[in-house]
């Protein structure tokens, strides 16, 4: 059972669950493709650069898979729950009445593909969560639950 399901209070129900966007896999895939291309070279220095790129690509791919699997971003009728991590856990449970602001950052690519960062502030604390698919819907759901 997920962290979210285990920590719901009596009468609390999930209203919206955000996902991590597929764009997080673009950088590792580019590294892997460049590594595969360069590792086929006949020159030894380019071959070793290709192997290095393959290793970096595998490292970043593993890191991004763990991010995707370990992230849960949920709006309930009582609070916002933002949890990341598998082995170590970073969880923010924010009561809706204490929510001071939700900020969305989107790059040009984020606007085109539909992802962005959500910055939640409360009492001087700021928490940023990157690569959220459809961040505007997430913010709108938070605002709908506050009202």
Secondary structure, DSSP 4 states (H G I P E B T S, - for coil): --HHHHTPPTT--EEEEE-B-GGGGHHHHHHHHHHHHHHT-SSHHHHHHHHHHHHHHHHHHHHHHHHHHH-EEEEESSEEEEEE-SSS-EEEEEEGGG--EEEEE--HHHHHHTEEEEEEEETTEEEEEEEEETHHHHHHHHHHHH-
